[in-house]
Amino acid sequence: MGVEGLWPLLRENGHEAAVHYLAVLCSGYNTSSPSKIRVDFSGTFFCTIRSAYSRHPDDQAHEIMERELRKYGNESSLVLYFDGDACEEKKPTHSKREAVRAKAVQAAHIQLEDLEQRVENKTRVRKRLFFNITKQLRTAFRWSNKARASLATYLRDKGWAVKECVFEADVAIANDCLPGDVVVSRDSDMLGYESISTIWRPLSNGRILMYETSELLHSLDMTRAQLTALCVVSRNDYNDNKTSLACSTNLEIIKELEEGNLCAMERHARNEMKRWSQH
């Protein structure tokens, strides 16, 4: 998820990210450069992961994921980051997601029983029932630790640079990111890290939205400290927002802060980022 409402907030405030086609973008990327494309694996490929591992045996799913990776680069240009265990601050978010999955499993079970009875009684089965079952099963999907570790081993054996993080991939990526590196992720929390300057956000049909933080800050008339503070105080995977304060309201408040208060908020934001990286 990242920072709730941040992507649309950028558009509403005048920043339009450049749209590229992945094939063109990657063909123009200089693979001889020391810069790396750092991939938040789950944050980039979750839909593909869900499709591959819910429909195919692990060995076939691994091959599907490797083919998907090659659209972004090769073994010399990409570094792949796999999430580890949930850190303490993110456990409430994971608990909520598990509750959603459990509810979806229960709903799918009820609808499957309805389907079975209709088939046995030779009564009409509407397409809507199949659609609802498929939707609930998609919601209930959970990528097992075993399958994730197996894929990491498979890719590493094929020569890919793979980092299995102790906790969250975004923190590890931010710690490793160097000037000139690109981060690939759909999660907007990547904008909160000062070390990350270029983000590729995948869309459908092979399209990429490219965010350059320097251009973003200019469009929104913000400082780097203000953007980091916005990401920290708004609702994200690590903490809830203050009641009734949406991301847009937080932006207005942060822009109106006096320099002294902003410096204090910047220190708080940096301390929060440091705390996330340590846990």
C-alpha positions in Angstrom: 0.0 0.0 0.0 2.6 2.6 1.0 1.4 6.0 2.0 -2.4 6.1 1.6 -3.5 8.6 -1.0 -0.1 9.9 -1.9 0.0 8.9 -5.6 -3.4 10.7 -6.4 -2.3 13.6 -4.2 0.7 14.2 -6.4 -1.5 14.4 -9.5 -4.1 16.6 -7.8 -1.3 19.1 -6.9 0.1 19.4 -10.4 2.7 16.7 -10.7 2.3 14.4 -13.7 4.9 11.6 -13.8 6.4 10.8 -17.2 4.9 7.7 -18.8 7.3 5.3 -20.5 7.0 2.0 -22.2 9.1 -0.6 -20.3 10.7 -2.1 -23.4 11.9 1.3 -24.6 13.0 2.5 -21.1 15.0 -0.6 -20.4 16.6 -0.8 -23.9 18.0 2.7 -23.3 19.3 1.9 -19.8 23.1 1.7 -19.8 23.9 -1.7 -18.3 27.6 -0.9 -18.2 26.8 1.8 -15.6 27.6 1.1 -12.0 24.1 2.2 -11.1 21.5 -0.5 -10.3 17.8 -1.1 -10.7 16.7 -2.1 -7.3 13.4 -4.1 -7.4 10.9 -4.3 -4.5 9.9 -7.8 -5.5 6.5 -8.2 -3.8 5.7 -4.5 -4.2 6.3 -4.7 -7.9 5.1 -8.2 -8.9 2.3 -9.1 -6.5 -0.4 -9.6 -9.1 1.9 -11.8 -11.2 3.0 -13.7 -8.1 -0.6 -14.4 -7.2 -1.5 -15.6 -10.7 1.6 -17.7 -11.1 1.6 -19.4 -7.7 -2.1 -20.0 -7.5 -2.3 -21.7 -11.0 1.0 -23.5 -11.4 3.4 -25.7 -9.5 6.3 -23.8 -7.9 8.9 -24.8 -10.5 6.7 -23.5 -13.4 5.8 -20.4 -11.3 9.5 -19.7 -10.8 10.0 -19.7 -14.6 7.1 -17.3 -15.1 8.6 -14.9 -12.5 12.0 -15.0 -14.2 10.5 -14.2 -17.6 8.7 -11.2 -16.0 12.0 -10.0 -14.4 13.8 -10.0 -17.8 11.4 -7.3 -19.0 13.2 -4.9 -16.5 16.8 -5.9 -17.1 19.3 -8.7 -16.7 21.4 -10.3 -14.0 24.0 -7.5 -14.1 21.6 -4.5 -13.8 19.0 -5.7 -11.3 19.1 -6.3 -7.5 16.0 -8.1 -6.2 14.7 -7.6 -2.6 12.5 -10.1 -0.9 10.5 -9.1 2.2 11.3 -10.9 5.4 9.2 -11.1 8.6 7.0 -8.2 9.6 8.7 -5.7 11.9 7.0 -4.8 15.2 5.6 -1.5 13.8 4.0 -3.3 10.8 2.4 -6.2 12.7 -1.0 -4.4 13.0 -1.1 -3.9 9.2 -0.3 -7.6 8.7 -3.0 -8.6 11.2 -5.6 -6.6 9.3 -4.5 -8.2 6.0 -4.8 -11.7 7.6 -8.3 -10.8 8.8 -9.3 -9.8 5.3 -7.9 -13.1 3.9 -9.7 -15.2 6.5 -13.0 -13.4 5.7 -12.4 -14.0 2.0 -11.7 -17.7 2.6 -15.0 -18.1 4.6 -16.9 -16.3 1.8 -15.4 -18.5 -0.9 -16.3 -21.6 1.1 -19.9 -20.6 1.4 -20.2 -19.8 -2.3 -18.5 -23.1 -3.3 -21.1 -24.9 -1.2 -23.8 -23.0 -3.0 -22.2 -24.0 -6.3 -22.0 -27.6 -5.3 -25.7 -27.7 -4.3 -26.8 -26.0 -7.5 -24.8 -28.6 -9.6 -26.3 -31.5 -7.6 -29.8 -30.1 -7.9 -29.3 -29.3 -11.6 -30.4 -25.7 -11.0 -29.2 -22.7 -12.9 -25.7 -21.4 -12.1 -25.1 -17.8 -12.9 -21.8 -16.4 -14.1 -21.8 -14.0 -11.2 -21.3 -16.9 -8.8 -18.1 -18.0 -10.6 -16.9 -14.3 -10.6 -17.5 -14.0 -6.9 -15.7 -17.2 -6.0 -12.7 -16.1 -8.1 -12.7 -12.7 -6.5 -12.7 -14.1 -3.0 -9.9 -16.6 -3.8 -7.8 -13.8 -5.2 -8.3 -11.8 -2.0 -7.4 -14.9 0.1 -4.1 -15.5 -1.7 -1.1 -15.6 0.5 2.4 -16.2 -0.9 3.9 -18.8 1.4 7.3 -18.3 3.0 8.3 -21.6 1.5 7.5 -20.6 -2.1 9.2 -17.2 -1.6 12.4 -18.8 -0.3 12.3 -21.4 -3.1 12.1 -18.6 -5.7 14.9 -16.7 -4.1 17.1 -19.8 -4.3 16.1 -20.5 -7.9 16.9 -17.0 -9.0 20.2 -16.9 -7.1 21.2 -20.2 -8.7 20.5 -18.6 -12.1 22.9 -15.7 -11.3 20.5 -13.0 -10.1 21.5 -10.7 -7.3 18.9 -11.6 -4.5 18.6 -10.0 -1.1 16.3 -11.8 1.4 15.6 -9.1 3.9 15.3 -9.6 7.6 12.2 -7.4 7.7 10.8 -5.0 5.1 12.3 -4.6 1.6 11.8 -0.9 1.4 14.1 -0.2 4.3 16.8 -2.4 2.9 16.5 -0.8 -0.6 16.8 2.7 1.0 19.9 1.7 2.9 21.6 0.3 -0.3 20.4 3.0 -2.8 23.2 5.1 -4.3 23.0 8.2 -6.5 21.9 7.2 -10.0 20.1 4.0 -8.9 16.5 3.3 -9.9 13.9 1.8 -7.5 11.1 -0.3 -9.0 7.9 -0.5 -6.9 4.2 0.2 -6.8 4.4 1.3 -3.1 4.4 5.1 -2.6 6.3 4.9 0.7 9.5 4.7 -1.4 9.1 8.5 -1.8 9.8 9.0 1.9 13.4 7.9 1.8 16.0 10.6 1.1 18.4 8.2 -0.6 15.8 7.3 -3.3 15.8 9.7 -6.2 14.2 7.8 -9.1 11.2 5.5 -8.9 9.7 3.4 -11.7 6.0 2.6 -10.9 4.7 -0.2 -13.1 1.3 0.1 -14.7 -0.6 -2.2 -17.0 0.3 -3.0 -20.6 4.1 -2.6 -20.2 3.9 1.0 -19.1 6.0 2.7 -16.4 5.4 6.0 -14.5 8.8 7.5 -13.7 9.1 9.7 -10.6 12.1 11.9 -10.2 12.0 13.4 -6.7 13.8 16.6 -7.7 11.1 17.3 -10.3 8.3 16.2 -7.9 9.5 18.6 -5.2 9.7 21.5 -7.7 6.2 20.8 -9.0 4.7 20.7 -5.5 6.9 23.5 -4.1 8.2 21.3 -1.3 11.5 20.5 0.3 12.9 17.0 0.7 12.3 17.4 4.5 8.6 18.2 3.9 8.1 15.2 1.7 9.7 12.9 4.2 7.6 14.4 7.0 4.4 14.0 4.9 5.2 10.2 4.4 5.8 9.7 8.1 2.8 11.5 9.5 0.3 10.2 6.9 -1.3 6.8 7.1 1.1 4.2 6.0 2.0 0.5 6.6 3.7 1.4 9.8 1.2 3.7 11.5 -2.3 5.1 11.3 -3.0 8.7 10.5 -4.7 11.1 12.9 -8.4 10.8 12.7 -9.9 13.1 9.9 -6.5 14.1 8.6 -6.1 12.9 5.1 -2.8 13.0 3.2 -3.9 16.3 1.5 -4.7 17.9 4.8 -1.3 16.9 6.2 0.4 18.4 3.1 -1.4 21.8 3.8 -0.3 21.7 7.5 3.3 20.8 6.7 3.6 23.6 4.1 2.4 26.2 6.7 4.8 25.1 9.4 7.4 27.7 10.4 11.0 26.8 9.9 11.6 25.8 13.5 8.7 23.5 13.6 9.6 22.0 10.2 13.1 21.3 11.5 11.7 19.6 14.5 9.4 17.5 12.2 12.3 16.7 9.9 14.3 15.4 12.9 11.3 13.3 13.9 10.9 12.0 10.4 14.6 11.1 10.2 14.4 9.3 13.6 11.4 7.4 12.4 13.2 6.3 9.2 16.2 5.3 11.3 14.0 3.3 13.7 12.3 1.5 10.8 15.8 0.5 9.5 16.9 -0.9 12.8 13.8 -3.0 13.4 
